[in-house]
Amino acid sequence: MRDVRSDPELQELVRRFVTPDRRYLRLGGSLHRLSAVERSAFLRDLAQAAYEITPAELGILFEGGWRECKTAAWLVAVAHRTEFRDLIGRLLLASGGPYAGTAYCVALARFGTAADAELLSAYLDHYLSRPDLDYDQPTVLGTLLYLDGVLDSDSAARFIAPGGPWEQWLEARVAAALDPHDCRQGIRQLCAFLDETAEIFAPPIDGRRQP
């Protein structure tokens, strides 16, 4: 992991893409609390950043801490940079830090393919056997449920079957967990926000990003 305190290159990327208008804090549930004026400005700035940042710069952000990784995942999702799918899947599975897991789920939901469902399933295969680890299990399962709706698939069925991995994980825990169906709705709302953001700028044409 690169330390932003001693890495001038990472510091500059954080200044440009992570901290403007408290971006890294607002990405997620806080988006719903923005006023109409704030939302419009935030959408435009986020879309602009997503289409300005280069793949190399995104790679550097993904080597940083949770703030950098969370922001990078959202920028990848807005610009639909599917070349980062495998990296995001590895980071999600590694669960190396807090707060970024939902951003990884948002990106995979935005990509919206069977390959993304496989990455979410791999996470659940591993972490639903670990009731001692309170990570992103409900959000990941909610995202998989969301993708099942998009893809008309049933990848989540084996996890939520009666007596299956989800119920076993819940039964072994002391504290209550989030409802994955509520998480599915949350991911749906964030994907709708992404759709709105992505519409501000046209997709890349011949390697050039067009306003």
PASEBA-1860 file (N, C-alpha, C; in nm, 3 decimals):
! residues 211
1> MRDVRSDP> 0.084/-0.120/0.000/0.000/0.000/0.000/0.088/0.124/0.000 ~ 0.053/0.219/-0.085/0.127/0.345/-0.089/0.074/0.439/0.017 ~ 0.167/0.505/0.087/0.131/0.596/0.196/0.122/0.738/0.141 ~ 0.002/0.795/0.146/-0.019/0.927/0.089/0.067/1.033/0.158 ~ 0.104/1.009/0.284/0.181/1.108/0.358/0.324/1.122/0.307 ~ 0.375/1.018/0.242/0.513/1.021/0.196/0.526/0.997/0.046 ~ 0.416/1.012/-0.026/0.414/0.982/-0.169/0.360/1.103/-0.245 ~ 0.448/1.188/-0.297/0.402/1.309/-0.366/0.310/1.280/-0.485
9> ELQELVRR> 0.337/1.173/-0.557/0.253/1.139/-0.673/0.111/1.107/-0.628 ~ 0.100/1.027/-0.523/-0.032/0.993/-0.470/-0.099/1.115/-0.409 ~ -0.023/1.199/-0.342/-0.078/1.321/-0.284/-0.145/1.408/-0.390 ~ -0.080/1.420/-0.505/-0.134/1.503/-0.612/-0.264/1.444/-0.666 ~ -0.270/1.311/-0.680/-0.392/1.247/-0.728/-0.505/1.260/-0.627 ~ -0.472/1.251/-0.500/-0.573/1.271/-0.396/-0.628/1.413/-0.403 ~ -0.540/1.509/-0.422/-0.583/1.648/-0.432/-0.676/1.669/-0.550 ~ -0.647/1.604/-0.662/-0.724/1.624/-0.784/-0.855/1.545/-0.786
17> FVTPDRRY> -0.854/1.424/-0.729/-0.968/1.335/-0.752/-1.041/1.286/-0.627 ~ -0.977/1.289/-0.512/-1.036/1.227/-0.393/-1.102/1.328/-0.301 ~ -1.033/1.437/-0.273/-1.080/1.530/-0.170/-1.164/1.648/-0.219 ~ -1.165/1.683/-0.348/-1.248/1.798/-0.389/-1.394/1.783/-0.346 ~ -1.446/1.886/-0.282/-1.586/1.888/-0.239/-1.620/1.766/-0.152 ~ -1.521/1.720/-0.075/-1.539/1.604/0.014/-1.591/1.482/-0.064 ~ -1.538/1.462/-0.183/-1.591/1.359/-0.272/-1.592/1.221/-0.207 ~ -1.482/1.181/-0.145/-1.473/1.045/-0.094/-1.575/1.020/0.019
25> LRLGGSLH> -1.614/1.125/0.088/-1.714/1.110/0.194/-1.856/1.103/0.138 ~ -1.880/1.169/0.028/-2.015/1.178/-0.027/-2.053/1.059/-0.114 ~ -1.955/0.985/-0.160/-1.983/0.871/-0.248/-2.043/0.758/-0.166 ~ -2.172/0.732/-0.188/-2.243/0.631/-0.112/-2.377/0.685/-0.067 ~ -2.419/0.646/0.053/-2.550/0.686/0.103/-2.566/0.836/0.119 ~ -2.455/0.908/0.138/-2.462/1.053/0.155/-2.514/1.123/0.030 ~ -2.507/1.057/-0.083/-2.555/1.118/-0.207/-2.704/1.154/-0.198 ~ -2.777/1.076/-0.121/-2.921/1.098/-0.113/-2.956/1.220/-0.029
33> RLSAVERS> -2.858/1.272/0.043/-2.885/1.388/0.129/-2.845/1.520/0.065 ~ -2.798/1.515/-0.059/-2.760/1.637/-0.128/-2.884/1.712/-0.176 ~ -2.879/1.843/-0.173/-2.986/1.922/-0.232/-2.979/1.912/-0.383 ~ -3.081/1.960/-0.451/-3.084/1.952/-0.597/-2.966/2.026/-0.659 ~ -2.934/2.142/-0.605/-2.821/2.221/-0.656/-2.690/2.149/-0.629 ~ -2.673/2.098/-0.507/-2.551/2.025/-0.473/-2.537/1.899/-0.557 ~ -2.647/1.831/-0.578/-2.645/1.708/-0.656/-2.600/1.734/-0.799 ~ -2.654/1.838/-0.861/-2.618/1.870/-0.999/-2.469/1.901/-1.012
41> AFLRDLAQ> -2.418/1.982/-0.920/-2.276/2.018/-0.924/-2.189/1.896/-0.898 ~ -2.229/1.814/-0.802/-2.151/1.696/-0.767/-2.147/1.597/-0.883 ~ -2.262/1.578/-0.947/-2.270/1.489/-1.063/-2.174/1.531/-1.172 ~ -2.177/1.658/-1.204/-2.092/1.708/-1.312/-1.944/1.694/-1.278 ~ -1.909/1.729/-1.156/-1.769/1.719/-1.117/-1.722/1.573/-1.115 ~ -1.808/1.483/-1.067/-1.770/1.342/-1.063/-1.754/1.286/-1.204 ~ -1.846/1.320/-1.292/-1.836/1.273/-1.430/-1.710/1.328/-1.497 ~ -1.681/1.455/-1.474/-1.562/1.516/-1.532/-1.437/1.443/-1.484
49> AAYEITPA> -1.430/1.416/-1.354/-1.314/1.346/-1.298/-1.301/1.205/-1.356 ~ -1.414/1.136/-1.370/-1.412/0.999/-1.420/-1.357/0.989/-1.561 ~ -1.382/1.092/-1.642/-1.336/1.088/-1.780/-1.203/1.161/-1.801 ~ -1.153/1.226/-1.698/-1.022/1.288/-1.706/-0.911/1.196/-1.656 ~ -0.939/1.118/-1.553/-0.836/1.036/-1.492/-0.792/0.926/-1.588 ~ -0.664/0.898/-1.590/-0.609/0.796/-1.679/-0.607/0.660/-1.611 ~ -0.597/0.552/-1.688/-0.586/0.420/-1.627/-0.466/0.409/-1.532 ~ -0.354/0.469/-1.570/-0.236/0.464/-1.484/-0.263/0.535/-1.351
57> ELGILFEG> -0.332/0.648/-1.357/-0.363/0.721/-1.235/-0.462/0.644/-1.147 ~ -0.558/0.579/-1.209/-0.649/0.494/-1.133/-0.572/0.381/-1.064 ~ -0.478/0.322/-1.135/-0.397/0.216/-1.075/-0.324/0.263/-0.951 ~ -0.274/0.385/-0.955/-0.205/0.441/-0.838/-0.303/0.461/-0.722 ~ -0.422/0.513/-0.752/-0.521/0.531/-0.646/-0.557/0.398/-0.581 ~ -0.568/0.294/-0.661/-0.602/0.163/-0.607/-0.491/0.106/-0.519 ~ -0.373/0.165/-0.523/-0.264/0.122/-0.436/-0.264/0.199/-0.304 ~ -0.356/0.295/-0.289/-0.362/0.375/-0.168/-0.450/0.313/-0.062
65> GWRECKTA> -0.496/0.395/0.031/-0.582/0.350/0.139/-0.728/0.348/0.098 ~ -0.817/0.335/0.198/-0.958/0.316/0.166/-1.018/0.436/0.095 ~ -0.975/0.557/0.128/-1.030/0.675/0.062/-0.999/0.674/-0.087 ~ -0.873/0.641/-0.118/-0.831/0.639/-0.257/-0.901/0.525/-0.333 ~ -0.906/0.405/-0.270/-0.969/0.291/-0.336/-1.119/0.312/-0.357 ~ -1.185/0.367/-0.257/-1.329/0.394/-0.269/-1.356/0.490/-0.384 ~ -1.280/0.598/-0.390/-1.300/0.697/-0.496/-1.268/0.638/-0.632 ~ -1.158/0.563/-0.642/-1.119/0.503/-0.769/-1.226/0.408/-0.820
73> AWLVAVAH> -1.286/0.330/-0.730/-1.390/0.235/-0.773/-1.510/0.309/-0.830 ~ -1.548/0.420/-0.769/-1.659/0.499/-0.821/-1.625/0.560/-0.957 ~ -1.504/0.611/-0.971/-1.464/0.669/-1.100/-1.463/0.563/-1.209 ~ -1.419/0.443/-1.174/-1.421/0.331/-1.268/-1.566/0.298/-1.307 ~ -1.655/0.300/-1.209/-1.794/0.267/-1.236/-1.859/0.370/-1.327 ~ -1.835/0.499/-1.301/-1.894/0.604/-1.384/-1.850/0.591/-1.529 ~ -1.721/0.570/-1.549/-1.667/0.562/-1.685/-1.675/0.422/-1.744 ~ -1.731/0.328/-1.668/-1.750/0.190/-1.715/-1.618/0.131/-1.765
81> RTEFRDLI> -1.516/0.142/-1.684/-1.383/0.089/-1.719/-1.375/-0.058/-1.676 ~ -1.428/-0.144/-1.757/-1.436/-0.285/-1.720/-1.299/-0.352/-1.715 ~ -1.195/-0.287/-1.764/-1.063/-0.346/-1.755/-1.015/-0.357/-1.611 ~ -1.084/-0.287/-1.520/-1.048/-0.295/-1.378/-1.131/-0.399/-1.303 ~ -1.212/-0.477/-1.374/-1.299/-0.575/-1.309/-1.221/-0.671/-1.220 ~ -1.119/-0.733/-1.274/-1.046/-0.835/-1.198/-0.976/-0.774/-1.077 ~ -0.920/-0.654/-1.093/-0.855/-0.588/-0.979/-0.957/-0.560/-0.870 ~ -1.073/-0.509/-0.907/-1.176/-0.480/-0.807/-1.221/-0.609/-0.739
89> GRLLLASG> -1.233/-0.716/-0.815/-1.270/-0.844/-0.755/-1.166/-0.890/-0.654 ~ -1.039/-0.872/-0.686/-0.932/-0.912/-0.593/-0.933/-0.825/-0.467 ~ -0.954/-0.696/-0.485/-0.957/-0.607/-0.370/-1.077/-0.637/-0.280 ~ -1.191/-0.666/-0.341/-1.309/-0.702/-0.263/-1.282/-0.828/-0.181 ~ -1.225/-0.928/-0.246/-1.199/-1.055/-0.176/-1.094/-1.038/-0.067 ~ -0.995/-0.954/-0.092/-0.889/-0.933/0.007/-0.941/-0.863/0.132 ~ -1.041/-0.775/0.115/-1.098/-0.700/0.229/-0.986/-0.643/0.316 ~ -0.895/-0.571/0.251/-0.778/-0.521/0.321/-0.801/-0.398/0.406
97> GPYAGTAY> -0.919/-0.339/0.398/-0.946/-0.219/0.477/-1.095/-0.191/0.480 ~ -1.138/-0.097/0.562/-1.280/-0.067/0.576/-1.331/0.028/0.468 ~ -1.462/0.036/0.456/-1.534/0.143/0.386/-1.532/0.136/0.233 ~ -1.444/0.058/0.173/-1.437/0.055/0.027/-1.522/-0.057/-0.034 ~ -1.567/-0.153/0.046/-1.637/-0.269/-0.007/-1.761/-0.234/-0.087 ~ -1.840/-0.140/-0.037/-1.961/-0.102/-0.110/-1.926/-0.041/-0.245 ~ -1.819/0.037/-0.250/-1.777/0.097/-0.377/-1.738/-0.011/-0.478 ~ -1.671/-0.116/-0.432/-1.637/-0.226/-0.522/-1.765/-0.292/-0.573
105> CVALARFG> -1.863/-0.309/-0.484/-1.990/-0.370/-0.525/-2.062/-0.283/-0.627 ~ -2.059/-0.152/-0.606/-2.123/-0.061/-0.700/-2.061/-0.075/-0.838 ~ -1.928/-0.084/-0.844/-1.861/-0.098/-0.973/-1.900/-0.228/-1.042 ~ -1.900/-0.338/-0.968/-1.936/-0.467/-1.028/-2.083/-0.468/-1.072 ~ -2.169/-0.404/-0.992/-2.309/-0.395/-1.031/-2.325/-0.313/-1.158 ~ -2.247/-0.207/-1.168/-2.253/-0.120/-1.286/-2.205/-0.195/-1.411 ~ -2.101/-0.278/-1.397/-2.055/-0.356/-1.513/-2.165/-0.453/-1.556 ~ -2.226/-0.521/-1.459/-2.351/-0.594/-1.482/-2.344/-0.717/-1.569
113> TAADAELL> -2.238/-0.798/-1.553/-2.228/-0.919/-1.634/-2.217/-1.043/-1.544 ~ -2.223/-1.160/-1.609/-2.207/-1.285/-1.535/-2.069/-1.293/-1.470 ~ -1.968/-1.234/-1.533/-1.833/-1.234/-1.475/-1.832/-1.160/-1.342 ~ -1.909/-1.053/-1.332/-1.917/-0.978/-1.207/-1.991/-1.059/-1.100 ~ -2.094/-1.129/-1.141/-2.166/-1.216/-1.048/-2.074/-1.325/-0.993 ~ -1.985/-1.374/-1.076/-1.891/-1.477/-1.031/-1.796/-1.423/-0.924 ~ -1.752/-1.300/-0.940/-1.663/-1.240/-0.840/-1.736/-1.222/-0.707 ~ -1.862/-1.179/-0.713/-1.941/-1.164/-0.591/-1.965/-1.300/-0.525
121> SAYLDHYL> -1.991/-1.401/-0.606/-2.012/-1.535/-0.552/-1.886/-1.589/-0.485 ~ -1.771/-1.560/-0.544/-1.645/-1.605/-0.485/-1.624/-1.543/-0.347 ~ -1.661/-1.416/-0.334/-1.653/-1.350/-0.204/-1.743/-1.421/-0.103 ~ -1.866/-1.448/-0.143/-1.961/-1.510/-0.051/-1.920/-1.652/-0.015 ~ -1.866/-1.725/-0.110/-1.817/-1.860/-0.080/-1.712/-1.856/0.031 ~ -1.630/-1.753/0.029/-1.524/-1.742/0.129/-1.575/-1.686/0.261 ~ -1.648/-1.574/0.256/-1.676/-1.501/0.380/-1.804/-1.542/0.451 ~ -1.894/-1.613/0.386/-2.010/-1.664/0.460/-1.972/-1.782/0.548
129> SRPDLDYD> -1.852/-1.831/0.533/-1.801/-1.935/0.623/-1.725/-1.874/0.741 ~ -1.726/-1.740/0.749/-1.652/-1.670/0.855/-1.745/-1.577/0.933 ~ -1.828/-1.631/1.021/-1.916/-1.545/1.101/-1.840/-1.455/1.197 ~ -1.712/-1.484/1.217/-1.630/-1.399/1.304/-1.587/-1.271/1.233 ~ -1.606/-1.265/1.103/-1.565/-1.148/1.024/-1.690/-1.074/0.977 ~ -1.709/-0.957/1.030/-1.824/-0.874/0.993/-1.778/-0.775/0.887 ~ -1.775/-0.821/0.764/-1.724/-0.740/0.654/-1.841/-0.692/0.567 ~ -1.839/-0.727/0.440/-1.939/-0.676/0.345/-2.034/-0.785/0.297
137> QPTVLGTL> -2.053/-0.889/0.377/-2.137/-1.001/0.333/-2.278/-0.958/0.291 ~ -2.350/-0.879/0.372/-2.486/-0.841/0.329/-2.487/-0.757/0.202 ~ -2.392/-0.665/0.190/-2.387/-0.580/0.071/-2.353/-0.660/-0.053 ~ -2.259/-0.753/-0.040/-2.222/-0.836/-0.154/-2.340/-0.924/-0.196 ~ -2.408/-0.983/-0.099/-2.524/-1.066/-0.132/-2.635/-0.980/-0.194 ~ -2.655/-0.860/-0.141/-2.753/-0.769/-0.201/-2.718/-0.732/-0.344 ~ -2.589/-0.714/-0.370/-2.544/-0.682/-0.506/-2.566/-0.800/-0.600 ~ -2.542/-0.919/-0.549/-2.566/-1.039/-0.631/-2.715/-1.054/-0.661
145> LYLDGVLD> -2.800/-1.026/-0.563/-2.945/-1.028/-0.587/-2.983/-0.924/-0.693 ~ -2.921/-0.808/-0.686/-2.947/-0.703/-0.786/-2.906/-0.753/-0.926 ~ -2.789/-0.813/-0.936/-2.744/-0.862/-1.067/-2.832/-0.975/-1.118 ~ -2.883/-1.057/-1.028/-2.976/-1.162/-1.072/-3.098/-1.099/-1.140 ~ -3.144/-0.986/-1.086/-3.256/-0.918/-1.149/-3.219/-0.861/-1.284 ~ -3.098/-0.810/-1.297/-3.053/-0.753/-1.423/-3.031/-0.862/-1.528 ~ -2.972/-0.973/-1.486/-2.931/-1.078/-1.579/-3.035/-1.189/-1.595 ~ -3.144/-1.181/-1.517/-3.243/-1.288/-1.515/-3.175/-1.421/-1.482
153> SDSAARFI> -3.095/-1.419/-1.376/-3.021/-1.536/-1.333/-3.058/-1.569/-1.189 ~ -2.997/-1.673/-1.134/-3.027/-1.712/-0.997/-2.900/-1.747/-0.920 ~ -2.796/-1.665/-0.939/-2.668/-1.692/-0.874/-2.677/-1.686/-0.722 ~ -2.769/-1.605/-0.670/-2.780/-1.590/-0.525/-2.861/-1.703/-0.460 ~ -2.928/-1.783/-0.539/-3.023/-1.881/-0.484/-2.955/-1.977/-0.387 ~ -2.837/-2.024/-0.420/-2.773/-2.124/-0.334/-2.727/-2.065/-0.201 ~ -2.711/-1.933/-0.198/-2.668/-1.869/-0.074/-2.785/-1.843/0.020 ~ -2.902/-1.815/-0.035/-3.016/-1.777/0.048/-3.116/-1.891/0.065
161> APGGPWEQ> -3.085/-2.010/0.015/-3.173/-2.125/0.032/-3.191/-2.155/0.181 ~ -3.306/-2.205/0.222/-3.326/-2.239/0.363/-3.215/-2.331/0.415 ~ -3.157/-2.291/0.526/-3.048/-2.368/0.583/-2.915/-2.351/0.511 ~ -2.912/-2.260/0.414/-2.791/-2.241/0.334/-2.689/-2.149/0.399 ~ -2.587/-2.109/0.323/-2.475/-2.033/0.379/-2.516/-1.903/0.447 ~ -2.614/-1.831/0.393/-2.654/-1.705/0.456/-2.717/-1.729/0.593 ~ -2.809/-1.824/0.602/-2.872/-1.854/0.729/-2.769/-1.905/0.830 ~ -2.677/-1.987/0.785/-2.575/-2.040/0.876/-2.486/-1.927/0.928
169> WLEARVAA> -2.453/-1.834/0.840/-2.370/-1.720/0.883/-2.445/-1.637/0.986 ~ -2.573/-1.612/0.963/-2.653/-1.535/1.058/-2.663/-1.605/1.193 ~ -2.688/-1.735/1.189/-2.707/-1.809/1.314/-2.582/-1.812/1.400 ~ -2.467/-1.804/1.337/-2.341/-1.812/1.412/-2.296/-1.678/1.466 ~ -2.369/-1.572/1.431/-2.331/-1.439/1.474/-2.403/-1.400/1.602 ~ -2.340/-1.307/1.674/-2.400/-1.253/1.794/-2.485/-1.130/1.760 ~ -2.430/-1.041/1.678/-2.498/-0.917/1.641/-2.584/-0.939/1.517 ~ -2.687/-0.856/1.505/-2.773/-0.862/1.387/-2.697/-0.809/1.265
177> ALDPHDCR> -2.738/-0.853/1.148/-2.675/-0.810/1.023/-2.776/-0.735/0.938 ~ -2.726/-0.660/0.842/-2.813/-0.592/0.748/-2.892/-0.694/0.666 ~ -3.008/-0.655/0.621/-3.089/-0.739/0.533/-3.036/-0.725/0.391 ~ -2.996/-0.836/0.327/-2.943/-0.825/0.190/-3.043/-0.769/0.090 ~ -3.173/-0.787/0.117/-3.274/-0.732/0.026/-3.277/-0.579/0.037 ~ -3.254/-0.527/0.158/-3.239/-0.382/0.172/-3.112/-0.334/0.101 ~ -3.006/-0.413/0.112/-2.882/-0.378/0.042/-2.900/-0.380/-0.109 ~ -2.980/-0.473/-0.158/-3.009/-0.477/-0.303/-3.076/-0.347/-0.346
185> QGIRQLCA> -3.170/-0.299/-0.267/-3.236/-0.174/-0.301/-3.138/-0.058/-0.296 ~ -3.047/-0.060/-0.199/-2.946/0.045/-0.191/-2.855/0.046/-0.312 ~ -2.814/-0.071/-0.357/-2.730/-0.081/-0.476/-2.807/-0.034/-0.599 ~ -2.935/-0.068/-0.606/-3.017/-0.023/-0.719/-3.021/0.130/-0.724 ~ -3.036/0.194/-0.610/-3.041/0.339/-0.605/-2.907/0.402/-0.645 ~ -2.797/0.340/-0.602/-2.666/0.393/-0.637/-2.637/0.373/-0.786 ~ -2.684/0.263/-0.842/-2.667/0.241/-0.986/-2.749/0.341/-1.066 ~ -2.865/0.378/-1.016/-2.945/0.481/-1.083/-2.871/0.614/-1.081
193> FLDETAEI> -2.805/0.643/-0.971/-2.723/0.763/-0.963/-2.609/0.757/-1.065 ~ -2.548/0.640/-1.077/-2.441/0.623/-1.175/-2.491/0.645/-1.317 ~ -2.609/0.594/-1.347/-2.666/0.615/-1.480/-2.682/0.765/-1.508 ~ -2.727/0.836/-1.407/-2.747/0.980/-1.422/-2.613/1.051/-1.442 ~ -2.512/1.007/-1.369/-2.380/1.067/-1.381/-2.319/1.040/-1.518 ~ -2.330/0.915/-1.563/-2.267/0.875/-1.688/-2.328/0.946/-1.808 ~ -2.453/0.988/-1.797/-2.519/1.055/-1.908/-2.467/1.196/-1.933 ~ -2.397/1.251/-1.836/-2.347/1.389/-1.850/-2.242/1.397/-1.959
201> FAPPIDGR> -2.160/1.293/-1.969/-2.056/1.292/-2.071/-2.076/1.173/-2.162 ~ -2.049/1.193/-2.289/-2.056/1.083/-2.386/-1.940/0.988/-2.361 ~ -1.953/0.862/-2.401/-1.844/0.766/-2.384/-1.726/0.801/-2.473 ~ -1.608/0.740/-2.445/-1.489/0.769/-2.525/-1.510/0.735/-2.673 ~ -1.456/0.818/-2.760/-1.461/0.794/-2.903/-1.318/0.802/-2.957 ~ -1.271/0.690/-3.014/-1.135/0.685/-3.070/-1.031/0.731/-2.968 ~ -1.051/0.687/-2.842/-0.953/0.720/-2.740/-0.965/0.857/-2.682 ~ -1.055/0.941/-2.734/-1.072/1.077/-2.683/-1.203/1.084/-2.606
209> RQP> -1.204/1.156/-2.496/-1.323/1.168/-2.415/-1.394/1.298/-2.452 ~ -1.520/1.282/-2.491/-1.594/1.395/-2.548/-1.694/1.452/-2.448 ~ -1.701/1.581/-2.429/-1.804/1.639/-2.342/-1.940/1.635/-2.409
END
